[in-house]
Amino acid sequence: MLSIPLPFVLSILLLVLAGNIFVHRTGSTHMAAYFLVMCAATTTLVGLRWLMDWSILRTIQPIAASAIPVMAWWVFSRAYTGRPLTWWHGIIPVSITVKSLAPAVWMPSIDLMLMTAYIFYATAFWRAARSERHTPENVPLTNLSLARFNTQMASLALLATALVDVAISLNFIFWDGAYSMFFLSMGHIIMLPVLALAVVWIGANTQADSMQQNKLEGSRANKLSSEDAKHIISLLEDVICEQKLFLDPNLTLNRLARKAGIPGRLVSSAVNQNQGRNLSHWINGYRIEEAKKLLKQSNKPVSEIYLEAGFQTKSNFHREFARQVGSTPTDYRKAMTSSA
């Protein structure tokens, strides 16, 4: 019976997924597809190296591996800011390329540089996911929590990959590489798909039309005076209510900022300071009020109301309704009917 090594199986699955994305691509998923192709190439190199161990494969593999965290950061940065990568993201990939092609050049070891790169980007992803200052500007506000979750998953996957590299290095020191294939397989079969799925999700939920730079390049300071924050909130409330922007389930921070004529960073900061909650919860407050009105004034089922109120999923609607109202939509409707 034909047996295919696991790295090749994973490569085939990644390429199939990439092909499907190319065919049905929306938003910025084409970037995620390119990332999947890179991951498939990397796992193929791993499989070939362990089957043949040619010197050319040992040269190419770390170069391909060094591009993975950079490409992942590129896809996520399009969701968070929409700005292109700066030149310094190429420092480690270029250094590893030089070291691989010219080993005599004095530089830190390739393993050390790879480990450093993965830990650096794991830390950067984690900080972006946990910081209120780093709001994904081009992701629908209803999906912000999932965007942060996938950013954390990307961080953990990169960190785990770095730990796998540590384990492989220790394995060669103490056991002459006896368990290297096991560690390498775990790293690529478990962690790489986690990272790939996180990248695919963020790419699919990045609104391409929201990535234009705001024409008003105002202050990037995250701390506003109370008067400035109050004034910005007033402007936002006017445009949100007049145009009923909260009914758009794909509303993003950048899209709201453009409608109001205010830089996105100032919008996020003003809401955090003046309202004491994040932008997603604030917009959901308008949606919940719209849902309450529909529950009281119509006989429409909840499955229709949550969509008309601007929510994308029923689970998110029920969660937000319970958090802000303290009951389920059905119980609220019953209470309003009995009190009428």
LINKASUL-V802454 format. One record per pair of residues at least 24 apart in sequence whose ideal C-beta (glycine too) atoms are under 10 Angstrom apart, sorted by the first residue. I is the first residue (numbers start at 0). J is the second residue. If there is no record, write none. Layout:
I&J  I&J
This chain:
3&46  4&42  4&45  4&46  4&47  4&49  4&50  4&180  4&184  5&42  5&45  5&46  5&180  5&184  5&187  5&188  6&39  6&41  6&42  6&43  6&44  6&45  6&46  6&47  6&48  6&49  6&50  6&180  6&183  6&184  6&187  6&188  6&191  7&39  7&42  7&43  7&45  7&46  7&47  7&50  8&42  8&46  8&188  9&38  9&39  9&41  9&42  9&43  9&45  9&46  9&184  9&187  9&188  9&189  9&191  9&192  9&195  10&35  10&36  10&38  10&39  10&40  10&41  10&42  10&43  10&44  10&45  10&46  10&187  11&39  11&42  11&43  12&39  12&42  12&192  12&195  13&37  13&38  13&39  13&40  13&41  13&42  13&43  13&191  13&192  13&195  14&38  14&39  14&40  14&42  14&43  15&39  16&192  16&195  16&196  16&199  17&195  17&199  20&199  20&202  20&203  23&203  24&202  24&203  25&202  25&203  25&204  25&205  25&206  25&207  26&77  26&78  26&137  26&138  26&201  26&202  26&203  26&204  26&205  26&206  26&207  26&208  26&209  26&210  26&249  27&74  27&77  27&78  27&81  27&137  27&201  27&202  27&203  27&204  27&205  27&206  27&207  27&209  27&210  28&74  28&198  28&199  28&200  28&201  28&202  28&203  28&204  28&205  28&207  29&202  29&207  30&70  30&73  30&74  30&75  30&77  30&78  30&198  30&199  30&201  30&202  30&205  30&207  31&70  31&71  31&74  31&77  31&195  31&196  31&197  31&198  31&199  31&200  31&201  31&202  31&203  31&205  32&198  32&199  32&202  33&70  33&73  33&74  33&198  33&202  34&66  34&67  34&70  34&71  34&73  34&74  34&194  34&195  34&198  34&199  34&202  35&70  35&195  35&196  35&198  35&199  35&202  36&70  37&63  37&64  37&66  37&67  37&69  37&70  37&71  37&195  38&63  38&66  38&67  38&70  38&71  38&187  38&191  38&192  38&194  38&195  38&198  39&191  39&195  40&66  40&67  41&65  41&66  41&67  41&187  41&191  42&183  42&184  42&187  42&188  42&191  42&192  45&180  45&183  45&184  45&186  45&187  45&191  46&183  46&184  46&187  48&183  49&179  49&180  49&183  49&184  57&99  57&109  58&96  58&98  58&99  58&100  58&102  58&109  59&96  59&99  59&100  60&99  60&109  61&92  61&95  61&96  61&98  61&99  61&109  61&110  61&112  61&113  62&92  62&93  62&95  62&96  62&97  62&98  62&99  62&100  62&109  63&92  63&95  64&92  64&95  64&109  64&113  64&116  64&117  64&160  64&164  65&89  65&91  65&92  65&93  65&94  65&95  65&96  65&99  65&109  65&112  65&113  65&116  65&117  66&91  66&92  66&95  66&96  66&116  67&92  67&113  67&116  67&117  67&120  67&156  67&157  67&160  67&191  67&194  67&195  67&198  68&92  68&113  68&116  68&117  68&118  68&119  68&120  68&121  68&123  68&124  68&153  68&156  68&157  68&160  68&161  68&194  69&116  69&120  70&198  71&120  71&124  71&153  71&154  71&156  71&157  71&194  71&195  71&197  71&198  71&201  72&119  72&120  72&123  72&124  72&127  72&153  72&157  72&198  73&198  74&153  74&197  74&198  74&199  74&201  74&202  74&205  75&120  75&123  75&124  75&127  75&128  75&135  75&146  75&149  75&150  75&153  75&197  75&198  75&201  75&202  75&205  76&123  76&127  76&135  76&137  76&201  76&205  77&135  77&136  77&137  77&138  77&201  77&202  77&205  77&206  77&207  77&209  77&210  78&127  78&135  78&136  78&137  78&138  78&142  78&146  78&149  78&150  78&200  78&201  78&202  78&204  78&205  78&206  78&209  78&210  78&251  79&127  79&128  79&133  79&134  79&135  79&136  79&137  79&138  79&146  79&150  79&201  79&205  79&252  80&127  80&133  80&134  80&135  80&136  80&137  80&210  80&212  80&253  80&263  80&264  81&135  81&136  81&137  81&205  81&206  81&207  81&209  81&210  81&211  81&212  81&213  81&251  81&253  81&263  82&136  82&210  82&212  88&116  88&120  90&116  91&115  91&116  91&117  91&119  91&120  92&116  108&168  110&164  110&165  110&167  110&168  110&171  111&164  111&168  113&160  113&161  113&164  114&160  114&161  114&162  114&163  114&164  114&165  114&168  115&161  116&157  116&161  117&156  117&157  117&158  117&159  117&160  117&161  117&162  117&163  117&164  118&157  118&158  118&160  118&161  118&162  118&164  118&165  119&157  119&161  120&153  120&154  120&157  120&158  120&160  120&161  121&153  121&154  121&155  121&156  121&157  121&158  121&159  121&160  121&161  121&162  122&154  122&157  122&158  123&150  123&153  123&154  123&157  124&149  124&150  124&151  124&152  124&153  124&154  124&155  124&156  124&157  124&158  124&194  124&197  125&150  125&151  125&153  125&154  125&155  125&157  125&158  126&150  126&154  127&151  127&153  127&154  128&152  128&153  128&154  129&154  130&221  131&221  131&267  131&268  131&270  131&271  131&276  131&277  131&278  132&221  132&264  132&267  132&268  132&271  133&264  133&267  134&251  134&252  134&253  134&263  134&264  134&266  134&267  134&268  134&270  134&271  134&277  134&278  134&279  135&201  135&204  135&205  135&251  135&252  135&253  135&279  136&205  136&206  136&209  136&210  136&213  136&251  136&252  136&253  136&254  136&255  136&256  136&263  136&264  136&266  136&267  136&278  137&201  137&204  137&205  137&206  137&207  137&208  137&209  137&210  137&211  137&251  137&252  137&253  137&254  137&263  138&200  138&201  138&204  138&205  138&206  138&209  138&249  138&251  138&252  138&253  138&279  139&204  139&205  139&206  139&209  139&247  139&248  139&249  139&250  139&251  139&252  139&254  139&279  139&282  139&309  139&311  140&244  140&245  140&247  140&248  140&249  140&250  140&251  140&252  140&254  140&255  140&277  140&278  140&279  140&280  140&281  140&282  140&283  140&286  140&309  140&311  141&204  141&247  141&248  141&249  141&250  141&251  141&279  141&282  141&283  141&286  141&309  141&310  141&311  141&312  141&315  141&316  141&319  142&200  142&201  142&203  142&204  142&248  142&249  142&251  142&279  142&311  142&312  142&315  143&204  143&251  143&252  143&277  143&278  143&279  143&280  143&282  143&283  144&277  144&279  144&280  144&315  144&318  145&200  145&201  145&204  145&312  145&315  146&197  146&200  146&201  146&204  146&205  146&279  147&279  148&197  148&200  149&193  149&194  149&196  149&197  149&198  149&199  149&200  149&201  149&204  150&197  150&201  151&197  152&193  152&194  152&196  152&197  152&198  152&200  152&201  153&193  153&194  153&195  153&196  153&197  153&198  153&200  153&201  154&194  154&197  155&190  155&193  155&194  155&197  156&186  156&189  156&190  156&191  156&192  156&193  156&194  156&195  156&196  156&197  156&198  157&190  157&193  157&194  157&197  158&190  159&185  159&186  159&189  159&190  159&191  159&193  159&194  160&186  160&187  160&189  160&190  160&191  160&193  160&194  161&186  161&190  162&186  162&190  163&187  163&189  163&190  204&249  204&251  205&251  206&249  206&250  206&251  206&253  206&254  208&249  208&251  208&253  208&254  208&257  209&249  209&250  209&251  209&252  209&253  209&254  209&255  209&256  209&257  209&263  210&251  210&253  211&253  211&254  211&257  212&253  212&257  212&262  212&263  213&253  213&256  213&257  213&260  213&261  213&262  213&263  213&264  213&265  213&266  214&257  214&260  214&262  215&256  215&257  215&259  215&260  215&261  215&262  215&263  215&265  216&262  217&256  217&260  217&261  217&262  217&263  217&264  217&265  218&262  218&264  218&265  218&268  219&262  219&264  219&265  219&268  220&264  220&265  220&268  221&264  221&265  221&267  221&268  221&271  221&272  222&268  222&272  223&265  223&268  223&269  223&271  223&272  223&273  224&272  225&272  225&273  227&265  227&268  227&269  227&272  227&273  228&265  228&268  228&269  228&270  228&271  228&272  228&273  228&274  229&269  229&272  229&273  230&261  230&269  230&273  231&259  231&261  231&262  231&265  231&266  231&268  231&269  231&270  231&272  231&273  232&266  232&269  232&270  232&272  232&273  232&274  232&281  233&269  233&273  234&259  234&260  234&261  234&266  234&269  235&259  235&261  235&266  235&269  235&270  235&273  235&274  235&278  235&281  235&282  236&281  236&285  239&281  239&282  239&285  240&285  243&285  243&289  243&309  244&282  244&285  244&309  245&281  245&282  245&283  245&284  245&285  245&286  245&287  245&288  245&289  245&308  245&309  245&310  246&285  246&286  246&289  246&306  246&307  246&308  246&309  246&310  247&282  247&309  248&286  248&305  248&306  248&308  248&309  248&310  248&311  248&312  248&315  249&309  249&311  250&278  250&279  250&282  250&286  250&309  251&278  252&278  252&279  252&282  255&282  279&315  279&319  280&319  280&322  280&323  282&309  283&308  283&309  283&310  283&315  283&316  283&318  283&319  283&320  283&322  283&323  284&319  284&323  285&309  286&310  286&315  286&316  286&319  286&320  286&323  287&316  287&319  287&320  287&322  287&323  287&324  287&328  287&331  288&323  288&324  290&316  290&319  290&320  290&323  290&324  290&328  290&331  291&320  291&323  291&324  291&328  291&331  291&332  291&335  293&328  293&332  294&320  294&324  294&328  294&329  294&331  294&332  294&333  294&334  294&335  294&336  295&331  295&332  295&334  295&335  295&336  295&339  296&335  297&332  298&332  300&328  300&329  301&327  301&328  301&329  301&331  301&332  304&328  304&332
